Amino acid sequence: NSLGGTESPAQRINVQYKPQGVHIESNGVEVSAQVSVNMNDRLSLTCVSRVSDPPVDRYSWGRNGYVYRRWGQTLVFDRITPQQAGRYLCTAGNGIGSVSSETITVNVQYAPINVWITAPTAPTAGEYITLRCGSQANPVENSYSWR
C-alpha cells in the first residue's frame, strides 16, 4: 500500500494429476494399433504412463470389452494361442484418477490346423463328385494341393 510492502515467504505448490500418455508397449516399443505374433511364441505387453503424480499404483487389463486382469503392469503370454487373440487395452491409475490406453489388436498367426475334407455320403459308380477341403489358419489359407 502507500505505506510500504512486505513479501510473503515463497510457497511451493505441488499439482497432482492422474496418469497421462497411457499406452501399451511390446519389447519396449509402443504398439499403435496391432501386434502380430506367431502361435506358441512369447508375447509381453506392458502398460506405460508417460507422466503421473502421484506415481501409478494400479494397473488393469481389458480384452474384447471385458476385464481380463485386475492387476499387473505387464501381461505375459509364454506360449500364445489363437484363443488369446483379440482387442486389448490397459488402465493406469493413481489416487487422483485412472486413464485407459487406446485399444490394440493382438493378431495370432498360425499354419493350417483342423484340415477337413467333405465328400458326398453315397456317390454312385461312375458319378462325378466334388470334394471340398478346408482348414483353420491365420492368415487364411488360399491354396490347397491334393495327393
C-alpha positions, 0 to 999 in steps of 0.5 A, spaced: 500 500 500 502 507 500 505 505 506 510 500 504 510 492 502 512 486 505 513 479 501 510 473 503 515 467 504 515 463 497 510 457 497 511 451 493 505 448 490 505 441 488 499 439 482 497 432 482 494 429 476 492 422 474 496 418 469 497 421 462 500 418 455 497 411 457 499 406 452 501 399 451 508 397 449 511 390 446 519 389 447 519 396 449 516 399 443 509 402 443 504 398 439 499 403 435 494 399 433 496 391 432 501 386 434 502 380 430 505 374 433 506 367 431 502 361 435 506 358 441 511 364 441 512 369 447 508 375 447 509 381 453 505 387 453 506 392 458 502 398 460 506 405 460 504 412 463 508 417 460 507 422 466 503 421 473 503 424 480 502 421 484 506 415 481 501 409 478 499 404 483 494 400 479 494 397 473 488 393 469 487 389 463 481 389 458 480 384 452 474 384 447 470 389 452 471 385 458 476 385 464 481 380 463 486 382 469 485 386 475 492 387 476 499 387 473 503 392 469 505 387 464 501 381 461 505 375 459 503 370 454 509 364 454 506 360 449 500 364 445 494 361 442 489 363 437 484 363 443 488 369 446 487 373 440 483 379 440 482 387 442 486 389 448 487 395 452 490 397 459 488 402 465 493 406 469 491 409 475 493 413 481 489 416 487 487 422 483 484 418 477 485 412 472 486 413 464 485 407 459 490 406 453 487 406 446 485 399 444 490 394 440 489 388 436 493 382 438 493 378 431 495 370 432 498 367 426 498 360 425 499 354 419 493 350 417 490 346 423 483 342 423 484 340 415 477 337 413 475 334 407 467 333 405 465 328 400 458 326 398 455 320 403 453 315 397 456 317 390 454 312 385 459 308 380 461 312 375 458 319 378 462 325 378 463 328 385 466 334 388 470 334 394 471 340 398 477 341 403 478 346 408 482 348 414 483 353 420 489 358 419 491 365 420 492 368 415 487 364 411 489 359 407 488 360 399 491 354 396 490 347 397 494 341 393 491 334 393 495 327 393 
